[in-house]
Amino acid sequence: MHRVVIVGAGFGGLSAAKALVGKPVDVTIVDQRNFHTFQPMLYEVATAGLESGDVAYPIRVIFGKAPNVRFRFAAVRGVDWERRHVLLEGSDPLAFDSVIVASGATARYFGIPGASEFSFPLYTLTDARRLRDHVLRRLEDADTNPARAAEGPLNFVVVGGGPTGVEVAGALAELLDVAVRHDGFRFDRTTGRIILVDGLDRLLTPFKPSAASYAADTLRGRGIELRLGRMVKLVTDTCVELDDGSQIPTETVVWAGGVTVEKTVASHLGAAVGPNGRLLVEADLSLVGHHDGFAIGDAAAVPWGAGSNEPGKICPQLAQVAIQSGAHAAAQILSRLDGRSTEPFRYHDKGIMATIGRRAAITQFPNGALVRGTLGWLAWLGLHLVYLIGFRNRIVVLVNWSWRYLSWGSGPRVIVGDTIQLADEPVPPMAGRPVPSEPGDSP
Ligand SMILES: Cc1cc2nc3c(=O)[nH]c(=O)nc-3n(C[C@H](O)[C@H](O)[C@H](O)COP(=O)(O)OP(=O)(O)OC[C@H]3O[C@@H](n4cnc5c(N)ncnc54)[C@H](O)[C@@H]3O)c2cc1C
Protein backbone atom coordinates (compact mmCIF):
# COMPACT_ATOMS: atom_id res chain seq x y z
CA MET A 1 0.00 0.00 0.00
CA HIS A 2 1.26 3.51 -0.87
CA ARG A 3 2.14 5.24 2.44
CA VAL A 4 1.08 8.88 2.86
CA VAL A 5 2.27 10.82 5.89
CA ILE A 6 0.49 14.10 6.65
CA VAL A 7 2.34 16.51 8.92
CA GLY A 8 -0.22 18.57 10.86
CA ALA A 9 -3.92 18.17 11.56
CA GLY A 10 -5.05 21.73 10.98
CA PHE A 11 -7.57 22.65 8.30
CA GLY A 12 -5.18 21.59 5.53
CA GLY A 13 -4.06 18.27 6.99
CA LEU A 14 -7.60 17.22 7.90
CA SER A 15 -8.89 18.12 4.45
CA ALA A 16 -6.14 16.03 2.80
CA ALA A 17 -6.77 13.07 5.12
CA LYS A 18 -10.54 13.20 4.57
CA ALA A 19 -9.98 13.10 0.80
CA LEU A 20 -7.94 9.90 1.25
CA VAL A 21 -10.40 8.01 3.49
CA GLY A 22 -11.34 4.70 1.84
CA LYS A 23 -8.77 5.13 -0.96
CA PRO A 24 -6.02 2.58 -1.69
CA VAL A 25 -3.42 4.38 0.45
CA ASP A 26 -2.20 3.96 4.01
CA VAL A 27 -2.43 7.37 5.74
CA THR A 28 -0.72 8.51 8.94
CA ILE A 29 -1.49 11.96 10.33
CA VAL A 30 1.17 13.25 12.70
CA ASP A 31 0.50 16.14 15.04
CA GLN A 32 2.17 17.45 18.17
CA ARG A 33 -1.29 17.98 19.64
CA ASN A 34 -3.91 15.24 19.87
CA PHE A 35 -6.65 17.64 18.77
CA HIS A 36 -7.55 19.88 15.86
CA THR A 37 -7.82 23.58 16.75
CA PHE A 38 -10.45 25.79 15.17
CA GLN A 39 -8.26 28.88 15.09
CA PRO A 40 -10.88 31.40 13.88
CA MET A 41 -12.65 31.13 17.24
CA LEU A 42 -9.62 31.17 19.53
CA TYR A 43 -10.36 34.78 20.37
CA GLU A 44 -13.68 33.64 21.89
CA VAL A 45 -11.77 31.34 24.25
CA ALA A 46 -9.28 34.11 25.04
CA THR A 47 -12.07 36.51 25.98
CA ALA A 48 -14.08 33.97 27.99
CA GLY A 49 -16.87 33.53 25.46
CA LEU A 50 -16.32 29.84 24.75
CA GLU A 51 -14.72 26.90 26.50
CA SER A 52 -11.47 25.40 25.20
CA GLY A 53 -13.22 22.16 24.25
CA ASP A 54 -15.72 24.05 22.05
CA VAL A 55 -13.00 24.94 19.55
CA ALA A 56 -10.91 21.75 19.72
CA TYR A 57 -11.68 18.26 18.57
CA PRO A 58 -9.69 15.02 19.15
CA ILE A 59 -8.06 13.88 15.91
CA ARG A 60 -8.56 10.20 16.75
CA VAL A 61 -12.30 10.72 17.02
CA ILE A 62 -12.45 12.30 13.55
CA PHE A 63 -10.79 9.28 11.91
CA GLY A 64 -11.68 6.56 14.41
CA LYS A 65 -13.81 4.68 11.87
CA ALA A 66 -11.54 5.17 8.84
CA PRO A 67 -9.64 1.87 8.41
CA ASN A 68 -6.85 3.35 6.28
CA VAL A 69 -6.13 6.45 8.45
CA ARG A 70 -4.20 6.37 11.70
CA PHE A 71 -2.96 9.10 14.03
CA ARG A 72 0.51 9.51 15.50
CA PHE A 73 0.91 11.87 18.45
CA ALA A 74 4.41 13.24 17.90
CA ALA A 75 6.37 16.34 16.98
CA VAL A 76 8.01 16.21 13.55
CA ARG A 77 11.56 17.52 13.45
CA GLY A 78 12.48 17.01 9.81
CA VAL A 79 12.40 14.77 6.73
CA ASP A 80 15.08 12.43 5.38
CA TRP A 81 14.30 12.66 1.66
CA GLU A 82 16.81 9.99 0.62
CA ARG A 83 15.42 7.33 2.92
CA ARG A 84 11.88 8.70 2.70
CA HIS A 85 11.51 9.05 6.44
CA VAL A 86 9.62 11.64 8.44
CA LEU A 87 11.77 12.24 11.52
CA LEU A 88 9.98 12.40 14.85
CA GLU A 89 11.04 13.84 18.17
CA GLY A 90 11.85 11.00 20.55
CA SER A 91 10.47 8.10 18.50
CA ASP A 92 11.20 5.98 15.43
CA PRO A 93 10.94 7.66 12.01
CA LEU A 94 7.89 7.13 9.85
CA ALA A 95 8.46 5.73 6.36
CA PHE A 96 6.53 7.35 3.51
CA ASP A 97 6.01 7.20 -0.22
CA SER A 98 4.33 10.62 -0.30
CA VAL A 99 4.38 13.29 2.38
CA ILE A 100 2.06 16.30 2.75
CA VAL A 101 3.42 19.15 4.86
CA ALA A 102 0.58 21.01 6.58
CA SER A 103 2.37 22.35 9.65
CA GLY A 104 0.92 25.88 9.60
CA ALA A 105 2.60 29.09 10.73
CA THR A 106 3.33 30.91 13.95
CA ALA A 107 3.27 34.47 15.33
CA ARG A 108 5.60 36.99 13.71
CA TYR A 109 7.24 39.62 15.94
CA PHE A 110 9.34 41.51 13.34
CA GLY A 111 12.28 41.53 15.79
CA ILE A 112 10.59 44.16 17.97
CA PRO A 113 12.36 44.16 21.35
CA GLY A 114 10.31 42.55 24.10
CA ALA A 115 7.45 41.52 21.79
CA SER A 116 7.99 37.76 21.98
CA GLU A 117 8.72 37.84 25.73
CA PHE A 118 5.99 40.13 26.99
CA SER A 119 3.10 39.94 24.60
CA PHE A 120 0.42 37.29 24.20
CA PRO A 121 0.17 35.65 20.77
CA LEU A 122 -3.07 33.97 19.75
CA TYR A 123 -2.22 30.99 17.64
CA THR A 124 -2.84 27.93 19.78
CA LEU A 125 -5.34 26.84 22.38
CA THR A 126 -2.61 27.17 24.99
CA ASP A 127 -2.16 30.82 23.92
CA ALA A 128 -5.90 31.46 24.22
CA ARG A 129 -6.21 29.90 27.67
CA ARG A 130 -3.15 31.73 28.93
CA LEU A 131 -4.51 35.05 27.68
CA ARG A 132 -7.93 34.42 29.24
CA ASP A 133 -6.40 33.64 32.63
CA HIS A 134 -4.19 36.71 32.41
CA VAL A 135 -7.04 39.08 31.46
CA LEU A 136 -9.32 37.75 34.19
CA ARG A 137 -6.51 38.16 36.72
CA ARG A 138 -6.12 41.80 35.66
CA LEU A 139 -9.83 42.35 36.37
CA GLU A 140 -9.46 40.81 39.83
CA ASP A 141 -6.35 42.90 40.43
CA ALA A 142 -8.15 46.11 39.46
CA ASP A 143 -11.00 45.21 41.77
CA THR A 144 -8.69 44.48 44.70
CA ASN A 145 -6.37 47.47 44.21
CA PRO A 146 -8.31 50.39 42.69
CA ALA A 147 -5.37 52.66 43.57
CA ARG A 148 -3.29 50.85 40.91
CA ALA A 149 -5.58 52.05 38.09
CA ALA A 150 -2.97 54.53 36.80
CA GLU A 151 -0.42 51.71 36.40
CA GLY A 152 -2.67 50.22 33.75
CA PRO A 153 -3.96 46.84 34.92
CA LEU A 154 -7.04 47.54 32.82
CA ASN A 155 -5.20 48.89 29.77
CA PHE A 156 -5.27 46.26 27.05
CA VAL A 157 -3.12 46.91 23.98
CA VAL A 158 -3.91 44.92 20.83
CA VAL A 159 -1.19 45.04 18.18
CA GLY A 160 -2.44 44.48 14.64
CA GLY A 161 -5.49 45.82 12.84
CA GLY A 162 -6.26 42.71 10.79
CA PRO A 163 -9.28 40.48 11.42
CA THR A 164 -7.77 38.88 14.56
CA GLY A 165 -6.82 42.21 16.16
CA VAL A 166 -10.24 43.70 15.40
CA GLU A 167 -12.03 40.63 16.78
CA VAL A 168 -9.98 40.58 19.97
CA ALA A 169 -10.39 44.32 20.60
CA GLY A 170 -14.19 44.12 20.14
CA ALA A 171 -14.47 41.06 22.39
CA LEU A 172 -12.30 42.59 25.14
CA ALA A 173 -14.58 45.65 25.24
CA GLU A 174 -17.56 43.35 25.66
CA LEU A 175 -15.79 41.40 28.39
CA LEU A 176 -15.13 44.60 30.37
CA ASP A 177 -18.77 45.66 30.00
CA VAL A 178 -19.99 42.27 31.19
CA ALA A 179 -17.57 42.16 34.11
CA VAL A 180 -18.90 45.44 35.49
CA ARG A 181 -22.55 44.85 34.64
CA HIS A 182 -22.92 41.21 35.67
CA ASP A 183 -19.99 40.03 37.76
CA GLY A 184 -20.04 42.60 40.53
CA PHE A 185 -16.62 44.11 39.77
CA ARG A 186 -16.44 47.48 41.48
CA PHE A 187 -13.81 49.19 39.34
CA ASP A 188 -14.86 52.12 37.22
CA ARG A 189 -15.48 50.81 33.67
CA THR A 190 -14.01 54.02 32.23
CA THR A 191 -10.61 53.08 33.68
CA GLY A 192 -10.61 50.08 31.33
CA ARG A 193 -9.00 51.04 28.02
CA ILE A 194 -8.55 48.98 24.88
CA ILE A 195 -6.03 50.44 22.49
CA LEU A 196 -5.55 48.95 19.03
CA VAL A 197 -2.24 49.81 17.34
CA ASP A 198 -1.36 49.27 13.69
CA GLY A 199 1.48 50.58 11.54
CA LEU A 200 -0.88 51.18 8.62
CA ASP A 201 -3.32 54.04 8.59
CA ARG A 202 -6.38 51.79 8.16
CA LEU A 203 -7.81 48.56 9.54
CA LEU A 204 -8.52 45.28 7.74
CA THR A 205 -6.27 45.76 4.70
CA PRO A 206 -7.67 42.81 2.69
CA PHE A 207 -11.11 44.48 2.82
CA LYS A 208 -12.42 47.45 0.85
CA PRO A 209 -11.84 50.90 2.40
CA SER A 210 -15.55 51.28 3.20
CA ALA A 211 -15.43 48.05 5.25
CA ALA A 212 -12.36 49.34 7.07
CA SER A 213 -14.14 52.61 7.90
CA TYR A 214 -17.15 50.68 9.17
CA ALA A 215 -14.89 48.58 11.42
CA ALA A 216 -13.09 51.69 12.72
CA ASP A 217 -16.36 53.52 13.45
CA THR A 218 -17.83 50.46 15.18
CA LEU A 219 -14.75 49.97 17.36
CA ARG A 220 -14.61 53.67 18.30
CA GLY A 221 -18.33 53.53 19.07
CA ARG A 222 -17.56 50.76 21.55
CA GLY A 223 -14.93 52.87 23.26
CA ILE A 224 -11.84 51.34 21.67
CA GLU A 225 -8.97 53.75 20.96
CA LEU A 226 -7.29 53.38 17.58
CA ARG A 227 -3.64 54.32 17.10
CA LEU A 228 -3.29 53.83 13.37
CA GLY A 229 -0.14 54.65 11.41
CA ARG A 230 1.91 54.00 14.57
CA MET A 231 4.55 51.28 14.92
CA VAL A 232 5.31 49.47 18.17
CA LYS A 233 8.98 50.00 19.03
CA LEU A 234 9.28 48.22 22.37
CA VAL A 235 7.24 45.98 24.65
CA THR A 236 8.04 45.54 28.34
CA ASP A 237 6.14 43.94 31.19
CA THR A 238 4.68 47.32 32.13
CA CYS A 239 4.32 49.31 28.90
CA VAL A 240 4.31 49.55 25.13
CA GLU A 241 6.35 52.26 23.40
CA LEU A 242 5.29 53.58 20.00
CA ASP A 243 7.42 55.16 17.27
CA ASP A 244 6.23 58.67 18.21
CA GLY A 245 7.86 58.17 21.63
CA SER A 246 4.55 57.80 23.46
CA GLN A 247 4.26 55.09 26.09
CA ILE A 248 1.12 53.21 27.05
CA PRO A 249 1.22 51.67 30.52
CA THR A 250 -0.12 48.13 30.21
CA GLU A 251 0.33 44.64 31.54
CA THR A 252 -1.46 43.03 28.62
CA VAL A 253 -0.29 43.21 25.03
CA VAL A 254 -2.13 40.92 22.61
CA TRP A 255 0.01 40.21 19.55
CA ALA A 256 -2.02 39.94 16.36
CA GLY A 257 0.67 41.51 14.21
CA GLY A 258 1.02 38.78 11.60
CA VAL A 259 2.27 35.25 11.06
CA THR A 260 5.41 33.61 9.73
CA VAL A 261 6.52 30.13 8.74
CA GLU A 262 10.12 30.87 9.72
CA LYS A 263 11.29 28.90 12.74
CA THR A 264 8.54 26.29 12.27
CA VAL A 265 9.33 22.72 11.20
CA ALA A 266 8.96 23.82 7.55
CA SER A 267 12.36 25.47 7.84
CA HIS A 268 13.94 22.12 8.88
CA LEU A 269 12.86 20.12 5.86
CA GLY A 270 15.74 20.93 3.54
CA ALA A 271 13.19 22.29 1.07
CA ALA A 272 13.15 25.59 -0.82
CA VAL A 273 11.41 28.44 0.97
CA GLY A 274 10.23 31.87 -0.18
CA PRO A 275 9.37 35.11 1.60
CA ASN A 276 8.32 34.66 5.23
CA GLY A 277 9.63 31.10 5.20
CA ARG A 278 6.71 29.70 3.19
CA LEU A 279 7.57 26.48 1.33
CA LEU A 280 7.89 26.89 -2.42
CA VAL A 281 5.64 24.63 -4.45
CA GLU A 282 4.98 23.85 -8.08
CA ALA A 283 1.61 24.56 -9.70
CA ASP A 284 0.33 21.13 -8.57
CA LEU A 285 1.48 21.89 -4.95
CA SER A 286 4.39 19.41 -5.02
CA LEU A 287 7.49 20.75 -3.28
CA VAL A 288 10.09 22.41 -5.47
CA GLY A 289 12.94 19.87 -5.66
CA HIS A 290 11.04 17.07 -3.87
CA HIS A 291 8.62 15.35 -6.21
CA ASP A 292 7.27 13.03 -3.48
CA GLY A 293 6.44 15.91 -1.12
CA PHE A 294 3.54 18.38 -1.14
CA ALA A 295 3.02 21.51 0.94
CA ILE A 296 -0.34 23.10 1.67
CA GLY A 297 -2.10 25.73 3.77
CA ASP A 298 -0.30 28.36 5.83
CA ALA A 299 3.05 26.56 5.55
CA ALA A 300 3.20 26.91 1.76
CA ALA A 301 3.32 29.70 -0.80
CA VAL A 302 0.16 28.31 -2.43
CA PRO A 303 -0.27 29.74 -5.94
CA TRP A 304 -3.68 31.28 -6.62
CA GLY A 305 -3.71 29.62 -10.00
CA ALA A 306 -5.70 30.21 -13.14
CA GLY A 307 -8.50 32.18 -11.45
CA SER A 308 -6.21 35.15 -10.77
CA ASN A 309 -5.55 37.98 -13.20
CA GLU A 310 -2.23 38.69 -11.44
CA PRO A 311 0.41 36.22 -12.68
CA GLY A 312 2.29 34.54 -9.81
CA LYS A 313 -0.22 35.62 -7.18
CA ILE A 314 0.07 33.72 -3.87
CA CYS A 315 -2.97 32.84 -1.77
CA PRO A 316 -3.49 34.47 1.63
CA GLN A 317 -3.08 32.33 4.76
CA LEU A 318 -6.74 31.47 5.28
CA ALA A 319 -8.73 28.40 6.29
CA GLN A 320 -10.32 28.08 2.83
CA VAL A 321 -6.91 28.01 1.16
CA ALA A 322 -5.76 25.27 3.55
CA ILE A 323 -8.92 23.22 3.00
CA GLN A 324 -8.82 23.50 -0.78
CA SER A 325 -5.06 22.95 -1.10
CA GLY A 326 -5.25 19.91 1.21
CA ALA A 327 -7.91 18.25 -0.92
CA HIS A 328 -5.93 19.10 -4.07
CA ALA A 329 -2.67 17.57 -2.80
CA ALA A 330 -4.50 14.38 -1.84
CA ALA A 331 -6.11 14.19 -5.28
CA GLN A 332 -2.70 14.57 -6.98
CA ILE A 333 -1.29 11.63 -5.03
CA LEU A 334 -4.23 9.49 -6.15
CA SER A 335 -3.81 10.68 -9.76
CA ARG A 336 -0.16 9.64 -9.76
CA LEU A 337 -1.09 6.22 -8.37
CA ASP A 338 -3.56 5.84 -11.23
CA GLY A 339 -0.81 6.75 -13.70
CA ARG A 340 -2.44 10.09 -14.56
CA SER A 341 -0.60 13.40 -14.68
CA THR A 342 -1.14 15.97 -11.93
CA GLU A 343 -3.29 19.12 -12.29
CA PRO A 344 -2.41 22.68 -11.30
CA PHE A 345 -4.11 24.06 -8.18
CA ARG A 346 -6.76 26.72 -8.65
CA TYR A 347 -8.10 28.67 -5.67
CA HIS A 348 -11.87 29.24 -5.51
CA ASP A 349 -12.26 32.47 -3.58
CA LYS A 350 -15.38 32.37 -1.41
CA GLY A 351 -14.88 35.81 0.13
CA ILE A 352 -13.54 37.03 3.47
CA MET A 353 -15.12 37.82 6.83
CA ALA A 354 -14.31 39.64 10.04
CA THR A 355 -16.38 40.12 13.15
CA ILE A 356 -16.13 43.17 15.38
CA GLY A 357 -18.36 41.96 18.18
CA ARG A 358 -21.99 41.39 18.93
CA ARG A 359 -24.17 42.17 15.91
CA ALA A 360 -21.31 43.67 13.92
CA ALA A 361 -19.35 41.84 11.25
CA ILE A 362 -18.32 42.26 7.65
CA THR A 363 -18.56 39.75 4.83
CA GLN A 364 -16.87 40.71 1.57
CA PHE A 365 -17.76 38.58 -1.44
CA PRO A 366 -15.31 37.90 -4.29
CA ASN A 367 -17.13 40.43 -6.50
CA GLY A 368 -16.48 43.11 -3.85
CA ALA A 369 -20.07 43.22 -2.52
CA LEU A 370 -20.23 43.84 1.23
CA VAL A 371 -22.67 42.66 3.86
CA ARG A 372 -22.20 44.23 7.26
CA GLY A 373 -23.95 44.82 10.56
CA THR A 374 -26.33 42.21 11.96
CA LEU A 375 -26.70 40.39 8.64
CA GLY A 376 -22.91 40.16 8.26
CA TRP A 377 -22.69 38.90 11.84
CA LEU A 378 -25.32 36.20 11.27
CA ALA A 379 -23.47 35.14 8.10
CA TRP A 380 -20.23 34.94 10.13
CA LEU A 381 -21.91 32.83 12.82
CA GLY A 382 -23.52 30.49 10.28
CA LEU A 383 -20.35 29.91 8.30
CA HIS A 384 -18.19 29.29 11.35
CA LEU A 385 -20.72 26.81 12.67
CA VAL A 386 -20.73 24.95 9.36
CA TYR A 387 -16.96 24.60 9.40
CA LEU A 388 -16.64 23.79 13.08
CA ILE A 389 -15.50 20.21 13.43
CA GLY A 390 -17.86 17.82 15.15
CA PHE A 391 -21.57 17.78 15.72
CA ARG A 392 -21.25 18.17 19.49
CA ASN A 393 -19.08 21.27 19.12
CA ARG A 394 -21.57 22.86 16.73
CA ILE A 395 -24.46 22.35 19.11
CA VAL A 396 -22.48 23.54 22.14
CA VAL A 397 -21.23 26.64 20.36
CA LEU A 398 -24.66 27.47 19.00
CA VAL A 399 -26.20 27.12 22.48
CA ASN A 400 -23.42 29.15 24.10
CA TRP A 401 -23.64 31.92 21.54
CA SER A 402 -27.41 32.08 21.70
CA TRP A 403 -27.37 32.12 25.48
CA ARG A 404 -24.74 34.84 25.58
CA TYR A 405 -26.77 36.85 23.15
CA LEU A 406 -29.85 36.65 25.34
CA SER A 407 -28.08 36.92 28.67
CA TRP A 408 -24.64 38.46 29.12
CA GLY A 409 -24.41 36.59 32.42
CA SER A 410 -23.01 33.39 30.91
CA GLY A 411 -19.48 32.66 29.70
CA PRO A 412 -16.59 30.65 31.14
CA ARG A 413 -15.01 33.49 33.10
CA VAL A 414 -12.87 31.09 35.11
CA ILE A 415 -9.18 31.36 35.91
CA VAL A 416 -7.87 27.84 35.40
CA GLY A 417 -4.16 28.28 36.12
CA ASP A 418 -3.01 28.52 39.72
CA THR A 419 -3.04 32.15 40.71
CA ILE A 420 -3.26 32.46 44.45
CA GLN A 421 -0.01 31.77 46.18
CA LEU A 422 -0.56 29.17 48.87
CA ALA A 423 1.11 29.95 52.18
CA ASP A 424 3.66 27.12 51.97
CA GLU A 425 4.60 27.58 48.29
CA PRO A 426 7.47 29.73 47.02
CA VAL A 427 6.55 32.63 44.72
CA PRO A 428 6.96 31.39 41.12
CA PRO A 429 9.20 33.55 38.94
CA MET A 430 7.24 35.75 36.50
CA ALA A 431 3.94 34.77 38.11
CA GLY A 432 1.12 35.65 35.80
CA ARG A 433 3.37 36.27 32.80
CA PRO A 434 3.47 34.15 29.65
CA VAL A 435 5.24 30.81 29.82
CA PRO A 436 6.55 28.88 26.81
CA SER A 437 3.92 26.96 24.90
CA GLU A 438 3.76 23.26 25.70
CA PRO A 439 3.22 20.89 22.78
CA GLY A 440 0.44 18.45 23.53
CA ASP A 441 -1.52 20.72 25.82
CA SER A 442 -5.00 19.22 25.67
CA PRO A 443 -8.30 21.11 25.74
C1 LIG B 1 -6.49 33.66 15.80
C2 LIG B 1 -6.71 33.27 14.36
C3 LIG B 1 -7.89 33.58 13.73
C4 LIG B 1 -8.11 33.21 12.41
N1 LIG B 1 -9.29 33.52 11.81
C5 LIG B 1 -9.54 33.12 10.55
C6 LIG B 1 -10.79 33.37 9.93
O1 LIG B 1 -11.69 33.97 10.52
N2 LIG B 1 -10.98 32.92 8.65
C7 LIG B 1 -10.00 32.23 7.97
O2 LIG B 1 -10.20 31.82 6.84
N3 LIG B 1 -8.79 32.01 8.53
C8 LIG B 1 -8.54 32.42 9.80
N4 LIG B 1 -7.32 32.16 10.37
C9 LIG B 1 -6.30 31.49 9.58
C10 LIG B 1 -6.56 29.99 9.54
O3 LIG B 1 -6.85 29.50 10.83
C11 LIG B 1 -5.33 29.31 8.96
O4 LIG B 1 -5.15 29.80 7.66
C12 LIG B 1 -5.49 27.80 8.91
O5 LIG B 1 -5.63 27.28 10.22
C13 LIG B 1 -4.28 27.16 8.24
O6 LIG B 1 -4.45 25.78 8.26
P1 LIG B 1 -3.17 24.83 8.20
O7 LIG B 1 -3.71 23.44 8.16
O8 LIG B 1 -2.26 25.26 7.12
O9 LIG B 1 -2.39 25.10 9.57
P2 LIG B 1 -2.87 25.01 11.06
O10 LIG B 1 -4.35 25.07 11.17
O11 LIG B 1 -2.06 26.01 11.80
O12 LIG B 1 -2.43 23.54 11.52
C14 LIG B 1 -1.09 23.15 11.63
C15 LIG B 1 -1.02 21.89 12.45
O13 LIG B 1 0.31 21.41 12.38
C16 LIG B 1 0.72 20.98 13.66
N5 LIG B 1 2.16 21.07 13.73
C17 LIG B 1 2.94 22.17 13.56
N6 LIG B 1 4.23 21.84 13.69
C18 LIG B 1 4.28 20.52 13.94
C19 LIG B 1 5.35 19.61 14.17
N7 LIG B 1 6.64 20.00 14.16
N8 LIG B 1 5.05 18.33 14.40
C20 LIG B 1 3.75 17.90 14.42
N9 LIG B 1 2.72 18.73 14.20
C21 LIG B 1 2.98 20.01 13.96
C22 LIG B 1 0.02 21.93 14.62
O14 LIG B 1 -0.10 21.37 15.92
C23 LIG B 1 -1.34 22.12 13.93
O15 LIG B 1 -2.28 21.18 14.37
C24 LIG B 1 -7.09 32.53 11.70
C25 LIG B 1 -5.89 32.20 12.33
C26 LIG B 1 -5.70 32.58 13.66
C27 LIG B 1 -4.39 32.21 14.32
The ligand as an ORCA input file, in Angstrom:
! r2SCAN-3c Opt
* xyz 0 1
  C      -6.491     33.656     15.801
  C      -6.707     33.268     14.363
  C      -7.893     33.576     13.731
  C      -8.110     33.211     12.414
  N      -9.290     33.520     11.810
  C      -9.536     33.122     10.546
  C     -10.794     33.365      9.926
  O     -11.687     33.967     10.525
  N     -10.978     32.922      8.650
  C      -9.997     32.230      7.968
  O     -10.202     31.820      6.839
  N      -8.792     32.008      8.528
  C      -8.543     32.422      9.800
  N      -7.322     32.162     10.370
  C      -6.298     31.494      9.580
  C      -6.562     29.986      9.535
  O      -6.850     29.500     10.829
  C      -5.333     29.313      8.961
  O      -5.148     29.804      7.656
  C      -5.487     27.804      8.912
  O      -5.633     27.284     10.216
  C      -4.283     27.156      8.239
  O      -4.450     25.779      8.256
  P      -3.170     24.833      8.197
  O      -3.707     23.442      8.161
  O      -2.264     25.263      7.125
  O      -2.392     25.103      9.566
  P      -2.871     25.005     11.060
  O      -4.350     25.072     11.172
  O      -2.058     26.008     11.803
  O      -2.433     23.542     11.515
  C      -1.095     23.152     11.626
  C      -1.021     21.891     12.450
  O       0.307     21.408     12.384
  C       0.720     20.979     13.661
  N       2.164     21.070     13.729
  C       2.938     22.166     13.563
  N       4.232     21.844     13.688
  C       4.283     20.517     13.943
  C       5.353     19.608     14.168
  N       6.640     20.000     14.163
  N       5.046     18.331     14.398
  C       3.747     17.896     14.417
  N       2.719     18.725     14.203
  C       2.978     20.008     13.955
  C       0.019     21.932     14.618
  O      -0.095     21.372     15.915
  C      -1.339     22.124     13.931
  O      -2.279     21.184     14.370
  C      -7.094     32.526     11.704
  C      -5.889     32.204     12.334
  C      -5.701     32.582     13.661
  C      -4.394     32.212     14.320
*
